[in-house]
């Protein structure tokens, strides 16, 4: 599975809009609708349930406006908040803000402590909070009124859905400042972001879901990082013939072990078996053989001459040469 860095995601968005002719407003609609679909899978019906949607002034906030509209369509009681002034919202986000206005859906501004009270009151009855504050471009520390909002969300202890990325996580490297949303579910757009798989950012994501926004997969070559998952690993590993035996799948020799460090010898040899080796030999100081035969029963142990301190001795090669001659 491919992972994208923020600059790579911006290139994919740009090419989707400019070269493929898919308008940004369509991508935003798909992002919002897809997030609501994932929320419904995770939490069930929203009918008559209070959901608080908190939006920033950028495109992430625009996704939040779309989410609010679709949640209302699903029967939820929705309170929408904007951190900042409506006049500062631009582009596709402004279009979706106007759609809410045309539907007589109030979007309340949070500008300072005085305008924070309605948000605090709405959280009291909230079933879910939606975090659509910051997106993939975020870096640094969160302060001011935004920090107050995030702290209130985290303190409430209700499920939190983050849009694209938990606000406060750096999608480039997974860095997190002193204030960050603790998401229950993160719905990331198009492709998962690299910072969502790196610590400490990963700790704030909760369950991670990828939302298809309609960007053509032919553009995904912009992503240069590949996550090693089950699908990739299975494509790399060779097929094991059903008629094979332990001699078919390769042999590994592990030389390890000294007093106090028998665990390293056991873990290394057992890991070799788990990786697919058919036969694993473990060469160890002879005094440790009874321990390793018990700890690693699937491994063939080779007791070797040892030093006075019970480490592998210099004459061990003579034994190994005899053992593996030919």
C-alpha positions in Angstrom: 0.0 0.0 0.0 1.3 3.4 -1.0 1.8 6.2 1.6 2.0 9.8 0.6 3.8 12.8 1.9 1.9 16.1 2.0 3.7 17.5 -1.1 3.0 14.3 -3.0 -0.7 14.5 -2.1 -0.8 18.2 -3.3 0.6 17.1 -6.6 -2.0 14.3 -6.9 -4.8 16.8 -6.1 -3.4 19.4 -8.6 -3.1 16.8 -11.4 -6.6 15.5 -10.7 -8.1 18.9 -11.0 -6.0 20.4 -13.8 -5.1 17.4 -16.0 -8.0 15.0 -15.4 -10.6 17.8 -15.2 -12.3 16.7 -12.0 -13.2 19.9 -10.1 -12.0 20.5 -6.6 -15.6 20.9 -5.4 -16.3 17.3 -6.6 -13.4 16.0 -4.7 -14.5 17.8 -1.6 -18.0 16.4 -2.0 -16.6 12.9 -2.3 -14.4 13.4 0.7 -17.3 14.5 2.9 -19.8 11.9 1.7 -17.1 9.1 2.0 -16.3 10.2 5.6 -20.0 10.0 6.5 -20.2 6.5 5.0 -17.3 5.3 7.1 -18.8 6.9 10.2 -22.1 5.1 9.6 -20.2 1.8 9.2 -18.4 2.4 12.5 -21.1 3.9 14.7 -24.4 2.9 13.1 -27.5 5.1 12.6 -27.2 8.8 13.3 -31.0 9.4 13.5 -31.8 12.0 16.3 -28.2 11.9 17.6 -26.3 15.1 18.3 -23.1 15.4 16.3 -20.7 18.4 16.7 -18.7 19.3 13.6 -15.7 21.7 14.1 -14.2 23.2 11.0 -11.1 25.2 10.1 -11.0 27.9 7.5 -9.3 25.8 4.8 -10.2 22.8 2.6 -10.3 20.5 5.6 -13.0 22.7 7.0 -14.7 22.6 3.6 -14.8 18.8 4.0 -16.4 19.4 7.4 -19.2 21.5 5.9 -20.0 18.7 3.4 -20.0 16.2 6.3 -22.4 18.3 8.3 -24.8 18.4 5.3 -24.7 14.7 4.8 -25.1 14.0 8.5 -28.3 16.1 8.5 -29.5 14.2 5.5 -28.9 11.0 7.6 -31.2 12.3 10.3 -28.6 13.6 12.8 -28.9 16.7 14.9 -25.9 18.7 13.8 -24.1 21.7 15.4 -21.5 23.3 13.1 -18.7 25.5 14.3 -16.0 27.4 12.5 -12.8 28.4 14.2 -12.4 31.8 12.7 -14.5 34.2 10.7 -16.8 33.2 7.8 -15.4 36.0 5.7 -12.0 34.3 5.8 -13.2 31.1 4.2 -12.2 30.8 0.5 -12.6 28.7 -2.6 -14.5 25.4 -2.5 -14.8 25.6 1.3 -16.6 28.9 0.9 -19.0 27.4 -1.6 -20.0 24.6 0.8 -20.3 27.1 3.6 -22.8 29.0 1.5 -24.7 25.8 0.8 -25.2 25.4 4.5 -26.4 29.0 4.8 -28.8 28.4 2.0 -30.2 25.4 3.9 -30.7 27.6 7.0 -28.0 25.6 8.8 -26.3 27.9 11.3 -22.5 27.9 11.4 -21.3 29.5 14.6 -18.0 31.3 14.7 -15.4 30.5 17.5 -13.1 33.5 17.7 -12.3 34.0 21.3 -13.2 32.8 24.8 -16.5 34.7 24.6 -17.7 32.7 21.6 -16.5 29.4 23.0 -19.5 28.9 25.3 -22.0 27.6 22.7 -19.4 25.0 21.6 -18.9 23.9 25.2 -22.6 23.6 25.7 -23.1 21.6 22.5 -20.5 19.1 23.6 -22.5 18.2 26.7 -25.1 16.3 24.6 -22.8 15.3 21.7 -22.7 11.7 20.5 -19.7 12.2 18.2 -17.4 15.1 17.5 -16.0 15.6 14.0 -12.5 17.2 13.7 -12.2 19.1 10.4 -9.8 21.7 11.7 -6.4 21.1 10.2 -5.4 19.0 7.2 -2.2 17.6 5.7 -0.4 21.0 5.6 -0.3 21.4 9.3 3.1 21.8 11.1 4.2 23.0 14.5 2.2 23.8 17.6 -1.5 24.6 18.1 -2.2 27.5 20.3 -4.9 30.1 21.1 -8.6 29.4 20.9 -8.0 26.3 18.6 -6.0 24.7 21.5 -8.9 25.3 23.8 -11.4 23.7 21.3 -9.2 20.6 20.9 -8.7 20.3 24.7 -12.5 20.4 25.2 -13.0 17.7 22.6 -10.4 15.4 24.2 -11.7 16.0 27.7 -15.3 15.2 26.7 -14.3 11.5 26.1 -16.8 11.0 23.2 -15.9 9.3 19.9 -14.0 11.7 17.6 -13.8 11.4 13.9 -10.8 13.2 12.3 -11.1 14.3 8.6 -7.9 13.3 6.7 -5.7 13.7 9.7 -6.1 14.3 13.5 -5.5 18.0 13.9 -2.1 18.5 15.4 -0.4 15.6 13.6 2.4 16.4 11.1 1.6 14.2 8.1 5.2 14.4 6.9 6.9 12.8 9.9 4.3 11.9 12.5 5.4 14.7 14.9 2.8 15.9 17.4 2.9 19.1 19.5 1.6 19.6 23.0 -2.0 19.8 21.7 -3.5 17.2 19.3 -6.9 15.6 18.7 -7.2 12.1 20.0 -9.3 10.5 17.3 -11.4 7.4 17.5 -11.6 7.1 13.7 -9.5 8.9 11.1 -10.9 9.0 7.5 -7.9 9.9 5.3 -8.5 11.0 1.7 -7.3 9.1 -1.4 -4.2 7.6 0.1 -2.9 7.1 3.7 -0.5 9.8 4.8 3.0 8.8 5.9 2.8 10.6 9.2 -0.3 8.6 10.2 1.9 5.5 10.4 4.8 7.1 12.3 4.9 7.6 16.0 3.8 9.5 17.9 1.2 10.6 15.3 -0.1 7.0 14.9 -1.2 7.0 18.5 -3.7 9.8 17.8 -5.4 8.2 14.7 -7.6 5.5 16.3 -8.9 3.3 13.5 -7.7 4.4 10.1 -9.9 4.3 7.0 -9.1 5.4 3.5 -11.8 7.3 1.7 -11.9 7.3 -2.1 -12.4 10.8 -3.4 -12.3 10.0 -7.1 -8.6 10.7 -7.9 -7.4 8.4 -10.7 -5.1 5.6 -9.5 -2.8 6.4 -12.5 -1.6 9.4 -10.5 -0.7 7.4 -7.4 2.9 6.9 -8.8 3.6 10.3 -7.2 3.7 8.4 -3.9 7.3 7.2 -3.3 6.8 5.3 0.0 5.4 1.8 0.2 4.0 0.3 3.4 4.9 -3.3 3.9 1.6 -4.9 4.6 0.2 -8.5 4.2 -0.6 -7.9 0.5 2.9 -6.7 -0.4 4.7 -9.3 1.7 2.6 -12.1 0.1 3.5 -10.8 -3.4 7.2 -11.0 -2.6 7.4 -14.3 -0.9 7.6 -17.3 -3.2 4.9 -19.9 -3.4 5.6 -23.0 -1.2 4.9 -26.2 -3.1 2.4 -28.4 -1.2 4.7 -31.4 -1.6 7.7 -29.6 -0.1 9.5 -30.6 3.1 12.0 -28.9 5.5 14.8 -29.4 3.1 13.0 -27.6 0.3 12.7 -24.2 1.9 16.3 -23.3 2.7 18.6 -23.7 5.7 19.8 -21.1 8.2 22.7 -21.3 10.6 22.6 -19.1 13.7 25.7 -18.7 15.9 24.7 -17.0 19.2 24.4 -17.4 22.9 26.3 -16.7 26.1 25.4 -16.8 29.8 22.6 -14.4 30.4 21.8 -14.0 26.7 20.1 -17.2 25.7 17.0 -15.3 24.7 18.8 -13.7 21.8 19.8 -17.1 20.4 16.3 -18.5 20.8 14.5 -15.4 19.3 16.8 -15.2 16.4 16.5 -18.9 15.4 12.8 -19.0 15.9 12.4 -15.8 13.9 14.2 -17.5 11.0 11.7 -20.4 11.1 8.8 -17.9 11.2 10.2 -16.1 8.2 10.0 -19.3 6.2 13.3 -21.2 6.5 12.8 -24.9 6.3 15.6 -25.9 8.7 17.4 -23.8 11.3 20.6 -24.8 13.0 21.6 -23.0 16.2 25.3 -23.2 17.2 25.7 -22.4 20.9 28.3 -22.9 23.7 27.8 -26.5 24.7 27.0 -25.7 28.4 23.9 -23.8 27.1 22.6 -26.6 25.0 20.1 -27.9 27.6 18.6 -24.5 27.9 18.2 -23.9 24.2 16.9 -27.3 23.5 14.0 -26.4 25.8 13.5 -22.8 24.6 13.7 -23.6 20.9 12.3 -27.1 20.3 11.8 -26.6 16.6 15.5 -25.8 16.1 18.4 -28.2 15.6 21.0 -27.2 18.2 24.7 -27.7 17.7 26.7 -27.8 21.0 30.0 -26.1 20.3 33.4 -25.9 22.2 33.4 -23.0 24.5 35.7 -20.7 26.4 36.1 -20.5 30.1 33.5 -17.8 30.2 31.1 -20.1 28.3 31.1 -18.2 25.0 31.7 -19.9 21.6 35.4 -21.0 21.4 37.8 -20.7 18.6 37.8 -24.4 17.9 34.0 -24.2 17.1 34.9 -23.9 13.4 36.3 -27.4 13.4 33.0 -28.8 14.6 31.0 -26.7 12.1 33.2 -27.8 9.2 32.5 -31.4 10.1 28.8 -30.8 10.6 28.3 -29.0 7.2 31.0 -30.7 5.1 30.0 -31.1 1.5 
